[in-house]
Amino acid sequence: MLLEVCVEETAGLAAAIAGGADRIELCSALAVGGLTPSDGLMAAAARAPIPAYAMIRPRAGGFVYSADELAVMKGDIDAARRVGLPGVVLGASLPDGRLDHEMLGALVTHAGGLGKTLHRAFDLVPDVEEAVELAISLGFERILTSGCAKMAVEGIAVLEQAISIAAGRISIMPGSGVNIGTIGALWPRLAIGEVHASCSIPQAEPDERLLAFGFSAPTTRHTDAATVRALKAHFA
């Protein structure tokens, strides 16, 4: 079982590697589901001993993008390629929640030669079969999904449906709320070869000045090597 860990800082990158993660999803702003990481963080991840895929998402909120935002995402894909990352994480929606074939096609074409994960824009789709087939036709390696639910354990029926539709043509990778307490509900029930998790723990901000100025939230979450190790050991 391959374990992908999402991280947003160099300390998290180091913790994921130390805990035995197999792949990194590299982001900023994980509190809003992950945004594009900085060029500097991408360069640091490119030097890591495990592969890292950069999230390509220019802002928080939905996944309906303008032509200007498409240009930004293309520039971010260029940055990931330039520093040597092996892959990117993409997604784009139409206003009704269906995947945006035209926008995704442009992004996939621009990311030629890089590995590609379809992100949780998938979880907004009204038709799972249509979305899986589109992802396959565009050449994505995998779909990161919670089964169209808030947490993967709540979306098992849709995950099973997606896996059945995929029929081995694309990997369905459960994510959201995947941890040592929930993994037993997902695997081995689901025919999956990889999972996605944050493996993070909460940390209180002790500096009242940072809170007063709004430089930090009262509690933040940080990747924890022991939590990564425990989840990875579950599959041994």
N, C-alpha and C positions, 0 to 999 in steps of 0.2 A: 504494500500500500504506500503510495507516494503522499507525503504530507507537504502541502503548500501553506506557508505562514505569511500573513500580510503584516508589513512593518512600515513605519513612517519616519524612522530616525536611525542614525548609525548605531546607537546602542541596541536598538531592536534588531537590527541586522546581525550584530554580533551575537545576541542572545539566541536568535533563531538558528544560526549556524552551530553554536555551542550545544544546543539542544538536539541537534540531529535533523533539522528540517531538510527536505529534499529540494525545495524550490521556494523562492521568495516572490510574493506580489508586492511590488514597491510602490508606495503611495505617500501622499501627504494627507492630512486632515481625515484620518480614519473615523473620527467622530461623526462625519457626514457621509460615510461610505467610501471614502478614498478619493483624492484628487491627484492630478499629475504631480509627481515629485520634482524637486529642483534638479537642474543639470548636475550640480555638485553631488547630490545624493545618488543620482543615477551613475555617475562616474565611480563613486565609492562601491556601489553594488556590483558594477562590472568587474571589479577586482576580487570579488568574493569567490570562494571555491565551489559554490553552487549557483545554478542559473537564477536570474532574477528577471521577471517580466514587469515592465513599468505600466502603471495605470495611466491611461490617456483620457482624462476627464477634466475639462477646463474650468468647471465651476460646480458648486453644489446645486441641488435641485434636480429637476427632470432631465431627460436625455434627448429633448427636441432641440436641435442645434441649428444655428444660422450659418450662412456662408462664411461670415467672419470667424465664427467659432471653428468651423471646419478647417480654415486656414491655420488657426492656432494649433489645432490637434495635429495637423500635418507637420508643423514645425516641431512639435513635441516628439513625434515619431522620429523625425530627423535627428533630434538630440539623443534619443535612446540608441539609435543606430550608430551615431557618431562616437559615443563613448564605449560601444561594444556590447550592449545588452542583447541577449538572444531573442527577446520577445516583448510584445506589448499586449495590453488588455484594453479592449475596445467595446463600444456599444453606442447605439443611437436609435431613437424611437420616433415614430410618427405621433401626431397628437392623440390618436385613438389607442396608443399603447403598442401597436404592431411595430415590429422592427423596421427601421428605415432602410430598405434595400439599396436605394441610390446612395445615401450617405455612407452606409457601411461598405458598399462596393468601392467608393472612393477611398475610404480609409484603408481597407484591405489592400487595394492596389498600391497605395502609397507605402504600405508596410511590407511590400514584397521582399522576400528573403528572411523575414522575421517570423518567429512563432507568434500565434495569435489566439488569445482567449476571449470569448464573448462574455462580457460581464453581466451583472444582475439587471440590466435593462430588460433582460429576458424575463424577469419575474413580473413584469407589467403586461406581458402579452396576453391577448384574449384567446389566442389559438396556439396551443403548445406544439401541435404537429406542424403547423405552418412555420413556426419559428425555428424548430429543430431542423427542418428541411432547408430553410434559408441559410442557417448557420453552416450546414454541411456544404451547400452549393457554393458558398463564399470561401470555403477552405479553412474555417476555424478548426483548431485542434481540439478545443473543449468548450463547454458551456459551464460557467460558474452560476449556480442557481440554488435557491432555497426552496424550490418547488412552488414558486409563486406565493409563498407564505412568509410571514415575518421571520420564522426560524425553520431550519431544514427539517427538524423533527415534526413540525406541523404540516410540512408539505410532502410527506412520504408518498402519498398516492400520486401526486403530479411527478415527483422524481421517478417513480416506477414507470409512469406513462412515458416520460421523456427517454428513459433508458430503453424501453421497449421500441419506441419509434426510431431511436438512434441505431439500434441493432448492430452495435460495434463500429459504426461509421464515424462516430465522434464520441469523445469522452464526456460523460455527464459528471461534473464535480460538485458534490454538495458543499454548501457553505452557509454561514450565518448560524451562530449559536452552537457550532460544532466544538465539543470539548469532551473531557474524559467522562463526564456525567451523561452525555447524550449520544456518544458514538455507538453505544450498544444498540440503540434503536435504529441506527442507520446501517451498520455493518455487523455481521455479514448478510443481513436481509437484502440489501441492495447490491446489485451486480456492478460494483464500482472499483476503480483502480487508483483513485486519488480523492483526497478530501482537502478542504480549505478551512483554515482556522486562524484566529488571532493569537491564541495562546497567551493572552495578556492578563495581567492582574492590576487591580486598582491601587493607586498611590495618592495619598492626600498631599496637598500643597502646604508645606509648613510656613512659608514666607508670607506673612500678612501684607507686606508691601506689594508683592506681585499680584495678590488678590485685589487689593485696593485700587491698583492702577489698571486692572483688567488684563494683565499680562499672562495670567494663568487661570484655569478653572479650579474650583475647590478640590476636585478629584480628577485625576487623569489615569489612563490605562497605558501600561508598558509591557512589551513582549517579555516573557519570563522563560529563561532557558529550562528550568525544571519542569514547567508546564508543557513546553514543547517535548521534552524528553519523555514525560509520562504519557502523552498522547501517542508519540511514536512507538513507545514500548508496547502499547495496547495491541499493535499489529504484528508483534514479533511471534 
